[in-house]
Amino acid sequence: MSESTREVNLTPAFLDGLAAIQAYHSQFDAVRGRQISSSIVDFACDIIGPFPHAYPRYPVRQYPDRDYRRAVFRREHVLIYRVTEAEVSFLLIYAARQRPDDLSLPA
């Protein structure tokens, strides 16, 4: 299947993380909060979506057979996504300062 024909799926956990990021930045500047969340969605859909294999694998011990990938947005936020033949599912987003060992990926 061609790279560009995969569907992009933003999971509830990803959207929750995105809302938390927007809420954090909106404390200081509401416009900046909306701009950051909009830029992250654009990055996920327009940059990663067509070429999901351009970013490095993210090995997960619990699911060694699944193709998880990790992309960093502006050195501030990490996006974890899974690539299948049919879709690119964005699973989590978190601040780059967080420890990834403290996060659990949805199945």
Secondary structure, 3 states (H helix, E strand, C coil): CCHHHCEEEECHHHHHHHHHHHHHHHCCCHHHHHHHHHHHHHHHHHHHCCCHHHCCECCCCCCCCCCEEEEEECCCEEEEEEECCCEEEEEEEEECCCCHHHCCCCC
